[in-house]
């Protein structure tokens, strides 16, 4: 679907696109994503522990 607004600007072959990126761009993207993803993962972990009724981590 070429007119799909969600696909606009997304290359058909993402792997080929990533191969063309310079190393510094990939590193910058990884740095920018690490903190938000880490926060989301920690929040999900805590939520799962709350659901299980195990808020404490066993002395760790």
Secondary structure, 3 states (H helix, E strand, C coil): CCCCCCCCCCCCCHHHHHHHCCHHHHHHHHHHHHHHHHHHHHHHHHHHHHHHCCCCCCCC
